[in-house]
Structures are given as C-alpha cells and as structure tokens.
Amino acid sequence: MAQNKLLRMDNVGIVVESLDKAISFFQEIGLKLEGRAMIEGEWAGRVTGLGDQSVEIAMMVTPDGHSRLELSQFIRPAIVSDHRTAEVNALGYLRAMFTVEDVDELVIRLQEKHGARLVGEIVQYQNAYRLCYLRAADGLLVGLAQQLFL
C-alpha cells in the first residue's frame, strides 16, 4: 500500500473579533487580501462540529504567494472562549511569525497606526535574526523576524 504524502500547508486560521481591523493590521505587515466571503449553513457546521454556523472569512496571502492566513469572524454561534490574554507558553496557543525587512520600523508603524504593543523586547538571536513578539490592539499575538546578513 502506498503511503499518502503531504502536499503542502494550505493556511493557518485565526478567529478575530473584527475582520476589518484584522485585515488592516495584516495588510500593514505586508499581507494582501486574496478574498473575503461568508460561509454559512449546516454543511460548514459539519466540518467544524458547530452545527448551523455563519462566519465571515478573509484569506490573506504573503507577497511570495506561498503562505496564507485565514481570518474568521463568527456571527453565529457566539464565541465561547478568548485566548488573547493567555501567556505565550499556554498549551495550544497560536502565533504566526513573519519575516520582514526592518523589524524596528514595522513595530513603530504597528504601534502608531494599530495600537500594537511589544510583549517583551526586540532581541537579536546570534548573527541570524532580530525578532520580537507583539500583540495587536485586539490581543492577537504576532511574531516578527528580520534576517540579518552579517
């Protein structure tokens, strides 16, 4: 019997409070809005196990076209828990890491335009990266890394 092989990772999904604000935040990082749609009905609930659901999604894509981030805002059923204030070492916690050209400049821009805040500090890892974690104004955790060419 032939072994089934993985073809690719399609996307990472994050449930957000405001789709418009999340789209704007991730566009500021450099992702492009690929599409936006309402996903409704019993068929969708069979996938998620939530029954009859209504969720608006936005698919964001990285500039190279290889990675996608699916943002979901649930209309129904209601949100049942909120992990945005959990510490970064909480089991099952999710963060996305993005490689950027200038981490310092982007952090300042995200703070000024979107109310983001650093979780710790911007640090350098060996001669390879400058990186940090920050939280968007709505609490989403994002990692930023700048590759160093020393």
Buried (B, 14 or more C-beta within 10 A) or exposed (E): EEEEEEEEEEBEBBBBBEBEBBBBBBEBBBBEBBEBEEBBEEEBBEEEEBEEBBBBBBBBBBEEEEBBBBBBBBEEBEEEEEEBEBEEEEEEEEBBEBBBEEBEEBBEBBBEEBEBEBBEEBEEEEEEBBBBBBBBBBBBBBBBBBEEEE
